[in-house]
């Protein structure tokens, strides 16, 4: 599980990396991002994993709705239930969860990484 981080160098450069990478800025400064607080990484990967679970859950919900639609109204029901459940899930339910996940991520304190030299 890789956690994206942003290293801000005093030279003004902004380097995007993954936690654990050793980043070298164009100005020559080196940053060892393994110094990123492991609690922070753990929390971020937890949120990432949860998002993945929600996406998988959406597929299951859409599948069940399609089967339900088929039982109730045959192929017409299935054909209507599939796009409808997808719409409800990805336009209604998922964005709400993602907003919450984004809020959770925002509460993680940003650690400062100092240049090695
Ligand atoms: Zn720099």
Boltz pocket constraint, residues with backbone or C-beta under 6 A from the ligand:
constraints:
  - pocket:
      binder: B
      contacts: [[A, 9], [A, 10], [A, 11], [A, 12], [A, 13], [A, 25], [A, 26], [A, 27], [A, 28], [A, 29]]
      max_distance: 6.0
